[in-house]
Amino acid sequence: MKQISFSPKSAQRGVVLIEAMVAILLFSIGVLAVAGLQATMLQNVGDSKYRADASYIAQQRLGDMYTHMQETLNLQYNVADEPVALPKGTISVSQAVPRGPFLIEVKWTQPGDTEEHKYAVLAVVAPDCYPGDPGC
C-alpha cells in the first residue's frame, strides 16, 4: 500500500490569500459603518443647530414682550405665521385667555426634509399690576 503524504507547504497553499481577503472584507465593513455614522452625525448636527436657532428666536420674542409690556398687554405681539430666519420658518404668538400665558411657536422645515419641526414656549408675561386694577 502506498501512502500519500502532504507536505506542510502544499497544505497551506492559498490560505494567506484567503486570510487577506477576509481581513479586507472586515476592514471594508468597518469603513462603511464609520461613513454611515458620520452621515447620521452630520444630519443630527444640522437638526440641533436649527433647534438652537428656533429657541433663540423664541427667547428673543419673549424678551421683547417683557421689554415692551404695554404693547404686550395690548396684544400687539400676537401674530400668526410671521416669517423668521429659518428655512421655511415662521413664528406664532397667541394668548388663549386674557392675562393667561402666551404660546410662542417657531416652526421650520429643514432643507431636503418634508417634516415640519416645531419649538414651543409657554410663558406668562405679566406686569406688576394691570392698568385699571385697584391699587395700580
C-alpha positions, 0 to 999 in steps of 0.5 A: 500500500502506498501512502500519500503524504502532504507536505506542510507547504502544499497544505497551506497553499492559498490560505494567506490569500484567503486570510487577506481577503477576509481581513479586507472584507472586515476592514471594508465593513468597518469603513462603511459603518464609520461613513454611515455614522458620520452621515447620521452625525452630520444630519443630527448636527444640522437638526440641533443647530436649527433647534438652537436657532428656533429657541433663540428666536423664541427667547428673543420674542419673549424678551421683547414682550417683557421689554415692551409690556404695554404693547404686550398687554395690548396684544400687539405681539400676537401674530400668526405665521410671521416669517423668521430666519429659518428655512421655511420658518415662521413664528406664532404668538397667541394668548388663549385667555386674557392675562393667561400665558402666551404660546410662542411657536417657531416652526421650520422645515429643514432643507431636503426634509418634508417634516415640519419641526416645531419649538414651543414656549409657554410663558406668562408675561405679566406686569406688576399690576394691570392698568385699571386694577385697584391699587395700580 
